[in-house]
Amino acid sequence: MANLSLNSVKESYASVKESMKEIMQPYAEKVQPYARVLAARAKNRPTSQSFIAGLTEDFLEFHGDRRFGDDAAIIAGVARINDMPITVIGIEKGITLQESIKRNFGAAHPEGYRKALRLMKQAEKFHRPVLCIVDTSGAYCGIGAEERGQGQAIAENLMEMMTLKTPVISLLIGEGGSGGALALAVADQVWMMENSIYSVISPEGCASILWKDSQKMQEAAEHLKLTAQDLFDMGVVEQIIPESSPKEFSKVYAVLKTMLYDSFQSAMQKPVDELVANRYQRFRQMGIQ
């Protein structure tokens, strides 16, 4: 019955996707990059918690980095997608104001990235695929975070993820800012939601540096090439996931769940050496025309 349900979802998705392309194409071409930035930051946008609930079953959260403490900005644990056990790690901004303060608005501390790495190494040990859900304006840059080795924690993640001996998919669901996002995006494939962004710096920060005027953020957004379509065209990401209204996001989850299941199943069949080599080559080929 599970396979039958999966196949029916695939068939319906194929037809819906073609219809969606025709409907959305004229609109997508008119959407300005800064409008995508605002959409990625929208208060009613589903967060990592919502994606975990919509994509997985039986999620069990783990806490702590075994060095300093637990960072609420990063949610990490084990779950299932259909019959497949996975490790899932998400950067969480929070929904209410009180929760956002608790989650530090998705700006992770070094202990958050070390917690994520601890769960990734555990996934490698048991050969579970890893799903990273990214939504952050950047890693926290406070004094305490720097004292505890923020740069080192991010660098360790980049290095370890490059040679992680299990499949990894990173999904950008909102903002993907600088090293804070990249620390969970050294993956076999990087997917982006249609209205997510991925950039080395925010448009406001870029405008402040280049033009000494943060009000030129719309012009900066144009030049940064931070939209999902821009990054897909440059070969930085492999998939753009079409979106719907927040009230109908359950349809998006159903499609995305099927895509993740199929991709992980395919990746799990590859020899580990081939998997790691392909990941390395993926990054080496970026920027080569």
Secondary structure, DSSP 8 states (H G I E B T S, - for coil): -HHHHHHHHHHHHHHHHHHHHHHHHHHHHH--HHHHHHHHT-TTS--HHHHHHHH-EEEEEE---SSS---TTEEEEEEEETTEEEEEEEE---SSHHHHHHTGGG---HHHHHHHHHHHHHHHHHT--EEEEEEES----SHHHHHTTHHHHHHHHHHHHHT-SS-EEEEEEEEEBHHHHHTT--SSEEEEETT-B-BSS-HHHHHHHHTS-GGGHHHHHHHHT-BHHHHHHTTS-SEEE----GGGHHHHHHHHHHHHHHHHHHHHTS-HHHHHHHHHHHHHTTT--
